[in-house]
Each structure stands twice: as C-alpha cells, then as structure tokens.
Amino acid sequence: MTSYSYRQSSAASSFGGLGGGSVRFGAGGSFRAPSIHGGSGGRGVSVSSARFVSSSSSGGYGGGYGVALAGSDGLLAGNEKITMQNLNDRLASYLDKVRALEQANGELEVKIRDWYQKQGPGPSRDYSHYFKTIEDLRDKILGATIENSKIVLQIDNARLAADDFRTKFETEQALRLSVEADINGLRRVLDELTLARTDLELQIEGLKEELAYLKKNHEEEISALRGQVGGQVSVEVDSAPGIDLGKILSEMRSQYEVMAEKNRKDAEAWFNSRTEELSREVAVNTEQLKSSRSEVTDLRRTMQGLEIELQSQLSMKAALEGTLAETEARYGAQLAQIQAVISSIEAQLSDVRADTERQNQEYQQLMDIKSRLEQEIATYRSLLEGQDAHYNNLPTSKIATYRSLLEGQDAKMANVGIREVSLGSGGGGGGFRVHIEESVDGKVVSRKREA
C-alpha cells in the first residue's frame, strides 16, 4: 500500500483568511471510514474512507498523485519551473498508475467473466431424443434382471429338488436297511418257531412211541393172563366151577382199553391244547409283531417326512438368507454410491454458496469503494472549488491547466482508493510537502517526504 500526503502550510492572510490546510490521499488495499472534522489554528477538514479492494491479478494497488500549490505571495515565484516540473512528473506518474490500475481492472474483469462463464450454468440441451433409448435400455435391464431372477429361482428350485431327492433316497435306503433288519429278525423268529415245531413233533413221536409201548405191554399182559387162564382150566377140569375168568379178562380188557383210550385221549387233548396254545401265542406274537412293525414303519415314515420337510425348509431358509444378503449388499453398495454422490453434490453446493457469498462480499466491497470514491471525489471537487478564491493570484492559464488536469482525472480517481484527505493548520511558510508511504501486506516498507 502506498500513501501520499499532500500538505500545504501558509499564513492566514495568504488565502484570504484560511488558516492553513493539508491534503493527504493515497491508493492502497485498505482505507478508513469517511469522516470530516475541523482542526485548530484555522480551518481544517479531514476526510477519510475505509475500504478494501481485492484483486486476483496482483496483491494490491499502489500509486499516487500529488499537486502542490503555494498560498503565499511567493507562489510559483522563483521555483516556478521546478514546481511545475515536479507537478508534471507527479501527474505523469499518477497517469501511469491510473493506466496500470485500469489495465489490472480490465484483466480482473476478464478473469471474472471467464470464471462466471466456466462456473455458471451452461446452455440447456435437449436430451429428449435420448429418453426413448434410455427407456429401452431400462426395459432391457429390467427384463434381464427378471430373467436372471427367474434363472436363480429355477436353480434354487432345482437345488431344493435335488436335496429332496437325495433326502428321499437316503430315507428309502434307510427304510430298506430297516426292512432287511426286520426280515433278518423274522428269520430268527421263524427259526425259533421251526425249532419249537420240531420239538413238538419229537414230543408227539415220543408220545406215540410211548402209546405203542403201552399197547404192546398191555397186549403182552393180556397174553400172559390168557396163558395163565388156559393152564388153570386144563388143570382144574375136574374142579368145581369157580370164577368166570373170561368175564374177568373181559372186564380187565375193557378196563385197559378204557385206560388206554383215556390216556390216548388225554395225550391227544394235551397235544391239541398245547398246539393250540402255541398257535395262539404265535398268532398273538405275530399280530403284535405286525402291529409293532407297522407302527414303527409309520413312525419312521412320519419322521422321514418331517426330516424331508425340515431339510427343505432349511434349504429354503439358506437360499432366502443368501438372497437377502445379496440384496442387502447390492442395496448397501447403491446406498453408499448415492451417499457419495450426495456428499459430493453437497460439497459442490457449499463451495458454490461460499463462492457466491465471497463474490457478493467482493461486489458489496467494490460498490462501497465506488460510492466512497465518488463521495471523496465530490469532496475534493468541493474543496478545490472552495479554494478558487485563493488562487486569484495565480496565472489564469496555469490554474486552468491544473484544474483541467484535476477535473479530467475525476473519473479515473474512482479506480484509486483514497486513504486520507485532511486540511489542517500548518505553520511556517507557504510551501507544499508530500509524504509517501509504501507498505506490503499492511506493513510499511518505505516512507518518503517531498517538499
């Protein structure tokens, strides 16, 4: 930042009663708020302006312009050529600074225009002819997705059917093994029944042999008794008639026959009862075995059906869990993508809002600078016009030249920031002093004082 001080010190009589004045103006990146106040020892006016100008092309504006006028009797006398030369040099420097600022302002406007063209919304394009293609592609994608889902469902159904057939095969195989085990058990029972039948047949044979042996003994006893009876008859021919042996034998025979028949009937009855009892036991056991086997078979079938249903339900559950996991993963990925897009759009929106806010602030600052510069220029014009009465002693041509130079640069002063303008009392003679301060980033790097 460069600051210029334009100071005039003169006696009260040199400007028709004006005690003195000093003018300070500068161009830079920061200014104070405009204010006007009076000074002691004469008439003093201070005008200050607070303003900030930002530029992307350079760090700030620097430049100055100073005009020195003498308000005493020796104004432009003696050192007129030197004063005019200094004024001309300063005017040329001011014009160079103004041109540089105008060039920088133009470059900044071009950059702002380019930035708005790049960042602003582009011309609307007609995408209606793409909608049909997009709809066709969406329909194809939807059809492919549905077909893929059908194929996946068919694969799952085939897998479930294969699992069912495998389970049924395992069940039938287990049932076959169970039936074979039952057949082996029945074979053992049949062997036991065969052994029992053989035992009963052997018992029957033994009873038959015993019956035959009893019959044989009975016949032998009868024969022996008959022989005894026959010998007695021959011996006792002359005896007196006694007991009727034939009758006795007949009675004995009948008794033996009754006993034999009774024994035979008892044996047959016992055999028949035993056989019937065994048959009943075999039938009862067979019925119980059949009922137990049928019950076991029913229970096994029920268990197998429940196992098959359980396997099918487990397979369906696994398939549904896999489908659910796949769907959750797919929608999770889509949600993550959408969240990323939303985050990026929000970041872009925040950047756009920040840029818009910054541009609005810059625009407001520029408008404030413009209005304040216009006020300062109006103030300078009023101050200069107010001093016309004190310049009557100057040559008319030179005053007109200075006035035209100053008024011709009023429009260009709008591009230069005014830091401070003050009119205060000065002591001493009627010379002019110019104070130049140069600063970078708010730090004063050099100070100059010119008379």
C-alpha positions as CSV (number, residue, x, y, z in Angstrom):
1,M,0.0,0.0,0.0
2,T,1.3,3.4,-1.0
3,S,0.1,6.5,0.8
4,Y,0.6,10.1,-0.4
5,S,0.5,13.1,1.8
6,Y,-0.3,16.5,0.2
7,R,0.3,19.2,2.7
8,Q,0.2,23.0,2.5
9,S,1.2,25.4,5.1
10,S,0.6,29.1,4.8
11,A,-0.4,32.1,6.7
12,A,-3.9,33.1,7.3
13,S,-3.6,36.0,5.0
14,S,-2.3,34.1,2.0
15,F,-5.6,32.5,1.2
16,G,-7.9,35.3,2.3
17,G,-8.2,34.3,5.9
18,L,-7.8,30.5,5.6
19,G,-5.5,29.4,8.4
20,G,-3.9,26.5,6.5
21,G,-4.6,23.2,5.1
22,S,-3.2,19.8,4.3
23,V,-4.4,17.3,1.8
24,R,-3.4,13.6,2.1
25,F,-4.6,10.9,-0.3
26,G,-3.4,7.5,-1.2
27,A,-4.2,4.3,-3.0
28,G,-4.0,1.0,-1.4
29,G,-5.7,-2.1,-0.2
30,S,-7.3,-0.7,3.0
31,F,-8.8,2.7,4.0
32,R,-10.6,4.2,6.9
33,A,-14.3,5.1,7.0
34,P,-15.1,8.6,5.7
35,S,-15.2,11.3,8.3
36,I,-14.9,15.1,8.3
37,H,-13.6,17.1,11.3
38,G,-12.2,20.6,11.9
39,G,-8.7,21.5,13.0
40,S,-7.4,24.1,15.4
41,G,-5.5,27.2,14.4
42,G,-7.6,27.8,11.3
43,R,-10.0,25.8,9.2
44,G,-9.2,22.1,8.9
45,V,-11.2,19.5,7.1
46,S,-10.4,15.8,7.3
47,V,-12.0,13.2,5.0
48,S,-11.2,9.6,5.4
49,S,-12.5,6.5,3.7
50,A,-12.3,2.8,4.9
51,R,-12.3,0.4,2.0
52,F,-10.8,-2.8,0.8
53,V,-10.1,-3.8,-2.7
54,S,-9.2,-7.4,-3.5
55,S,-7.7,-8.5,-6.8
56,S,-6.7,-11.9,-8.2
57,S,-4.1,-10.4,-10.5
58,S,-2.0,-8.6,-8.0
59,G,-1.7,-8.1,-4.3
60,G,-3.0,-4.6,-4.3
61,Y,-2.9,-1.2,-6.0
62,G,-0.3,1.3,-5.5
63,G,0.2,4.7,-6.9
64,G,-0.2,8.3,-6.1
65,Y,-0.7,11.7,-7.4
66,G,0.3,14.9,-5.8
67,V,-0.4,18.5,-6.6
68,A,1.5,21.3,-4.8
69,L,0.2,24.8,-4.8
70,A,1.6,27.7,-2.8
71,G,-0.8,30.0,-1.0
72,S,1.7,32.8,-0.1
73,D,2.9,35.8,-2.0
74,G,5.8,33.7,-3.4
75,L,3.5,31.1,-5.0
76,L,5.1,29.9,-8.3
77,A,7.7,32.6,-7.9
78,G,11.4,31.7,-8.1
79,N,11.0,27.9,-8.2
80,E,8.1,28.0,-10.7
81,K,9.9,25.8,-13.2
82,I,11.0,23.3,-10.5
83,T,7.5,23.2,-9.1
84,M,5.9,22.8,-12.5
85,Q,8.4,20.0,-13.3
86,N,7.6,18.3,-10.1
87,L,3.9,18.6,-10.8
88,N,4.3,17.3,-14.3
89,D,6.4,14.4,-13.1
90,R,3.8,13.5,-10.4
91,L,1.0,13.9,-12.9
92,A,2.7,11.6,-15.3
93,S,3.4,9.1,-12.5
94,Y,-0.3,9.4,-11.5
95,L,-1.4,8.8,-15.1
96,D,0.9,5.8,-15.3
97,K,-0.6,4.4,-12.1
98,V,-4.1,5.1,-13.4
99,R,-3.4,3.3,-16.7
100,A,-1.8,0.3,-14.7
101,L,-4.9,0.2,-12.5
102,E,-7.2,0.4,-15.5
103,Q,-5.3,-2.5,-17.1
104,A,-5.4,-4.5,-14.0
105,N,-9.1,-3.8,-13.6
106,G,-9.7,-4.9,-17.2
107,E,-7.7,-8.1,-16.6
108,L,-9.7,-8.7,-13.4
109,E,-13.0,-8.2,-15.2
110,V,-11.9,-10.6,-18.0
111,K,-11.0,-13.2,-15.4
112,I,-14.3,-12.7,-13.5
113,R,-16.2,-13.0,-16.8
114,D,-14.3,-16.2,-17.7
115,W,-14.9,-17.6,-14.2
116,Y,-18.6,-16.9,-14.5
117,Q,-18.7,-18.5,-17.9
118,K,-17.0,-21.6,-16.6
119,Q,-18.9,-21.8,-13.3
120,G,-22.2,-20.5,-14.4
121,P,-24.9,-22.8,-15.8
122,G,-24.4,-23.8,-19.4
123,P,-26.9,-23.6,-22.1
124,S,-29.8,-26.0,-21.7
125,R,-29.5,-29.0,-24.0
126,D,-32.3,-31.1,-25.4
127,Y,-32.0,-34.7,-24.2
128,S,-35.5,-35.7,-25.2
129,H,-34.2,-37.9,-28.1
130,Y,-32.2,-39.9,-25.6
131,F,-35.2,-40.7,-23.4
132,K,-36.5,-43.4,-25.7
133,T,-33.1,-45.1,-25.8
134,I,-32.8,-44.8,-22.0
135,E,-36.3,-46.3,-21.6
136,D,-35.4,-49.2,-23.9
137,L,-32.2,-49.8,-22.1
138,R,-34.0,-49.7,-18.8
139,D,-36.6,-52.1,-20.1
140,K,-33.8,-54.4,-21.3
141,I,-32.0,-54.2,-17.9
142,L,-35.3,-54.8,-16.1
143,G,-36.0,-57.8,-18.4
144,A,-32.5,-59.2,-17.9
145,T,-32.8,-58.7,-14.2
146,I,-36.2,-60.5,-14.1
147,E,-34.8,-63.3,-16.3
148,N,-31.7,-63.6,-14.1
149,S,-34.0,-63.7,-11.0
150,K,-36.1,-66.5,-12.7
151,I,-32.9,-68.4,-13.5
152,V,-31.7,-68.0,-10.0
153,L,-35.1,-69.2,-8.7
154,Q,-35.0,-72.2,-11.1
155,I,-31.5,-73.0,-9.9
156,D,-32.7,-72.7,-6.3
157,N,-35.7,-74.9,-7.0
158,A,-33.5,-77.5,-8.8
159,R,-31.2,-77.4,-5.8
160,L,-34.1,-77.9,-3.5
161,A,-35.5,-80.7,-5.6
162,A,-32.1,-82.4,-5.7
163,D,-31.8,-82.1,-2.0
164,D,-35.3,-83.5,-1.6
165,F,-34.5,-86.5,-3.9
166,R,-31.2,-87.0,-2.0
167,T,-33.1,-87.0,1.2
168,K,-35.7,-89.3,-0.2
169,F,-33.0,-91.7,-1.5
170,E,-31.3,-91.7,1.9
171,T,-34.7,-92.2,3.6
172,E,-35.6,-95.1,1.2
173,Q,-32.1,-96.6,1.7
174,A,-32.6,-96.4,5.5
175,L,-36.0,-97.9,5.1
176,R,-34.6,-100.8,3.0
177,L,-31.9,-101.4,5.6
178,S,-34.6,-101.4,8.3
179,V,-36.8,-103.8,6.3
180,E,-33.8,-106.1,5.8
181,A,-33.1,-105.9,9.5
182,D,-36.8,-106.8,10.2
183,I,-36.6,-109.7,7.7
184,N,-33.5,-111.0,9.5
185,G,-35.3,-110.7,12.8
186,L,-38.3,-112.6,11.3
187,R,-36.0,-115.2,10.0
188,R,-34.7,-115.7,13.5
189,V,-38.3,-115.9,14.8
190,L,-39.1,-118.4,12.0
191,D,-36.0,-120.5,13.0
192,E,-37.2,-120.4,16.6
193,L,-40.7,-121.4,15.6
194,T,-39.3,-124.2,13.4
195,L,-37.2,-125.4,16.3
196,A,-40.3,-125.3,18.5
197,R,-42.3,-127.2,15.9
198,T,-39.6,-129.8,15.6
199,D,-39.5,-130.2,19.4
200,L,-43.3,-130.6,19.4
201,E,-43.1,-133.2,16.6
202,L,-40.4,-135.0,18.6
203,Q,-42.7,-134.9,21.6
204,I,-45.5,-136.3,19.6
205,E,-43.3,-139.1,18.3
206,G,-42.2,-139.8,21.8
207,L,-45.9,-139.9,22.9
208,K,-46.8,-142.2,20.0
209,E,-43.9,-144.5,20.8
210,E,-44.9,-144.4,24.5
211,L,-48.5,-145.2,23.4
212,A,-47.3,-148.1,21.2
213,Y,-45.1,-149.3,24.0
214,L,-48.1,-149.2,26.4
215,K,-50.2,-151.0,23.9
216,K,-47.5,-153.7,23.5
217,N,-47.2,-154.1,27.2
218,H,-50.9,-154.3,27.5
219,E,-51.1,-157.0,24.8
220,E,-48.3,-158.9,26.4
221,E,-50.0,-158.8,29.8
222,I,-53.3,-159.9,28.2
223,S,-51.4,-162.8,26.5
224,A,-49.8,-163.8,29.8
225,L,-53.1,-163.6,31.6
226,R,-54.7,-165.7,28.9
227,G,-51.9,-168.2,29.1
228,Q,-52.3,-168.4,32.8
229,V,-56.1,-168.8,32.5
230,G,-55.7,-171.6,29.9
231,G,-53.3,-173.6,32.1
232,Q,-55.6,-173.4,35.1
233,V,-58.5,-174.6,33.1
234,S,-56.7,-177.7,32.0
235,V,-55.5,-178.4,35.4
236,E,-58.8,-177.9,37.1
237,V,-61.0,-179.8,34.8
238,D,-62.4,-181.8,37.5
239,S,-62.7,-178.9,39.8
240,A,-65.8,-177.3,40.8
241,P,-66.9,-174.3,38.7
242,G,-65.3,-171.1,40.1
243,I,-64.9,-167.5,39.0
244,D,-65.5,-166.8,35.4
245,L,-62.1,-165.8,34.1
246,G,-63.3,-164.8,30.7
247,K,-65.5,-162.4,32.3
248,I,-62.7,-161.1,34.5
249,L,-60.4,-160.9,31.5
250,S,-63.1,-159.1,29.5
251,E,-63.5,-156.7,32.3
252,M,-59.8,-156.2,32.6
253,R,-59.5,-155.8,28.8
254,S,-62.3,-153.3,28.9
255,Q,-60.6,-151.5,31.8
256,Y,-57.3,-151.5,30.0
257,E,-58.9,-150.4,26.8
258,V,-60.7,-147.6,28.7
259,M,-57.5,-146.6,30.4
260,A,-55.6,-146.7,27.1
261,E,-58.3,-144.8,25.4
262,K,-58.4,-142.4,28.2
263,N,-54.6,-142.0,28.1
264,R,-54.7,-141.6,24.3
265,K,-57.4,-139.0,24.6
266,D,-55.6,-137.2,27.4
267,A,-52.4,-137.2,25.3
268,E,-54.3,-136.0,22.2
269,A,-56.1,-133.4,24.3
270,W,-52.9,-132.2,25.8
271,F,-51.1,-132.2,22.5
272,N,-54.0,-130.4,20.9
273,S,-54.3,-127.9,23.7
274,R,-50.5,-127.4,23.7
275,T,-50.5,-127.0,19.9
276,E,-53.5,-124.6,20.0
277,E,-51.8,-122.6,22.8
278,L,-48.6,-122.4,20.9
279,S,-50.6,-121.4,17.8
280,R,-52.4,-118.8,19.7
281,E,-49.1,-117.5,21.1
282,V,-47.6,-117.5,17.7
283,A,-50.6,-115.7,16.2
284,V,-50.7,-113.2,19.1
285,N,-47.0,-112.6,18.8
286,T,-47.2,-112.3,15.0
287,E,-50.0,-109.8,15.3
288,Q,-48.1,-107.8,17.9
289,L,-45.0,-108.0,15.8
290,K,-47.0,-106.9,12.7
291,S,-48.6,-104.0,14.6
292,S,-45.3,-103.0,16.1
293,R,-43.7,-103.2,12.7
294,S,-46.5,-101.2,11.1
295,E,-46.3,-98.7,14.0
296,V,-42.5,-98.4,13.7
297,T,-42.9,-98.1,9.9
298,D,-45.5,-95.3,10.3
299,L,-43.3,-93.5,12.8
300,R,-40.3,-93.9,10.5
301,R,-42.3,-92.6,7.6
302,T,-43.5,-89.7,9.7
303,M,-40.0,-89.0,10.9
304,Q,-38.7,-89.2,7.4
305,G,-41.4,-86.8,6.1
306,L,-40.6,-84.4,8.9
307,E,-36.9,-84.7,8.2
308,I,-37.5,-84.1,4.4
309,E,-39.7,-81.1,5.3
310,L,-37.1,-79.8,7.7
311,Q,-34.3,-80.2,5.1
312,S,-36.5,-78.4,2.5
313,Q,-37.2,-75.6,5.0
314,L,-33.6,-75.3,5.9
315,S,-32.6,-75.2,2.2
316,M,-35.2,-72.6,1.6
317,K,-34.0,-70.6,4.6
318,A,-30.4,-70.8,3.4
319,A,-31.5,-69.7,-0.1
320,L,-33.6,-66.9,1.3
321,E,-30.7,-65.8,3.6
322,G,-28.3,-65.8,0.6
323,T,-30.7,-63.8,-1.5
324,L,-31.3,-61.4,1.4
325,A,-27.6,-61.0,2.0
326,E,-27.0,-60.4,-1.7
327,T,-29.9,-57.9,-1.9
328,E,-28.6,-56.1,1.2
329,A,-25.1,-56.0,-0.2
330,R,-26.3,-54.7,-3.5
331,Y,-28.6,-52.0,-2.0
332,G,-25.8,-51.2,0.5
333,A,-23.4,-50.5,-2.4
334,Q,-26.1,-48.5,-4.2
335,L,-26.8,-46.5,-1.0
336,A,-23.1,-45.9,-0.5
337,Q,-22.8,-44.6,-4.1
338,I,-25.8,-42.4,-3.6
339,Q,-24.4,-41.1,-0.3
340,A,-21.1,-40.4,-2.0
341,V,-22.9,-38.5,-4.8
342,I,-25.0,-36.6,-2.3
343,S,-21.8,-35.7,-0.3
344,S,-20.0,-34.5,-3.5
345,I,-23.1,-32.5,-4.5
346,E,-23.4,-31.0,-1.1
347,A,-19.6,-30.2,-1.1
348,Q,-20.1,-28.6,-4.6
349,L,-23.1,-26.7,-3.3
350,S,-21.3,-25.5,-0.3
351,D,-18.4,-24.4,-2.5
352,V,-20.8,-22.6,-4.8
353,R,-22.5,-20.9,-1.9
354,A,-19.1,-19.9,-0.4
355,D,-18.1,-18.6,-3.8
356,T,-21.4,-16.8,-4.2
357,E,-21.1,-15.3,-0.7
358,R,-17.5,-14.2,-1.4
359,Q,-18.4,-12.7,-4.7
360,N,-21.3,-10.9,-3.1
361,Q,-19.0,-9.6,-0.4
362,E,-16.5,-8.5,-3.1
363,Y,-19.3,-6.9,-5.1
364,Q,-20.5,-5.1,-2.0
365,Q,-17.0,-4.0,-1.2
366,L,-16.5,-2.8,-4.7
367,M,-19.8,-0.9,-4.6
368,D,-18.8,0.6,-1.3
369,I,-15.4,1.6,-2.8
370,K,-17.2,3.1,-5.7
371,S,-19.7,5.1,-3.6
372,R,-17.0,6.2,-1.2
373,L,-14.6,7.2,-4.0
374,E,-17.5,9.2,-5.6
375,Q,-18.1,10.9,-2.3
376,E,-14.3,11.6,-1.9
377,I,-14.1,12.9,-5.5
378,A,-17.2,15.1,-4.7
379,T,-15.5,16.2,-1.5
380,Y,-12.2,17.0,-3.4
381,R,-14.2,18.9,-6.0
382,S,-16.0,20.9,-3.4
383,L,-12.7,21.6,-1.6
384,L,-11.0,22.6,-4.8
385,E,-13.9,24.8,-5.9
386,G,-13.9,26.3,-2.4
387,Q,-10.2,27.3,-2.8
388,D,-10.8,29.1,-6.1
389,A,-10.9,32.4,-4.4
390,H,-7.4,31.8,-3.0
391,Y,-5.9,31.1,-6.4
392,N,-6.7,34.5,-8.0
393,N,-3.1,35.5,-7.8
394,L,-2.1,32.5,-10.0
395,P,-1.8,32.9,-13.7
396,T,-5.1,32.1,-15.3
397,S,-3.6,29.7,-17.9
398,K,-1.8,27.6,-15.2
399,I,-4.8,27.5,-12.9
400,A,-6.9,26.4,-15.8
401,T,-4.3,23.7,-16.7
402,Y,-4.2,22.3,-13.2
403,R,-8.0,22.5,-12.9
404,S,-8.5,20.7,-16.2
405,L,-5.9,18.1,-15.2
406,L,-7.6,17.5,-11.9
407,E,-11.1,17.5,-13.2
408,G,-10.1,15.3,-16.1
409,Q,-8.9,12.7,-13.7
410,D,-12.0,12.7,-11.5
411,A,-13.4,9.7,-13.4
412,K,-10.1,7.8,-13.1
413,M,-9.9,8.6,-9.4
414,A,-12.7,6.1,-8.9
415,N,-10.2,3.3,-9.6
416,V,-7.8,4.7,-6.9
417,G,-8.6,4.2,-3.2
418,I,-8.2,7.3,-1.0
419,R,-6.8,6.6,2.3
420,E,-7.0,10.1,4.0
421,V,-7.5,13.7,2.9
422,S,-7.2,16.3,5.6
423,L,-7.0,20.1,5.6
424,G,-5.4,21.3,8.8
425,S,-3.5,24.3,10.0
426,G,0.1,24.5,9.1
427,G,2.8,26.8,10.5
428,G,5.5,28.4,8.6
429,G,5.6,29.5,5.0
430,G,3.5,28.6,2.1
431,G,5.4,25.5,0.7
432,F,4.0,22.1,-0.1
433,R,5.1,18.8,1.4
434,V,4.3,15.3,0.0
435,H,4.6,12.3,2.3
436,I,4.8,8.9,0.5
437,E,4.4,5.7,2.4
438,E,4.7,2.3,0.8
439,S,3.5,-0.8,2.5
440,V,3.2,-4.5,1.6
441,D,0.5,-6.7,3.3
442,G,-0.2,-4.0,5.8
443,K,3.5,-3.4,6.7
444,V,5.2,-0.1,5.9
445,V,8.3,-0.8,3.8
446,S,9.3,2.8,2.9
447,R,8.5,6.4,3.7
448,K,9.3,9.5,1.6
449,R,8.9,13.1,2.2
450,E,9.0,15.6,-0.7
451,A,8.7,19.3,-0.5
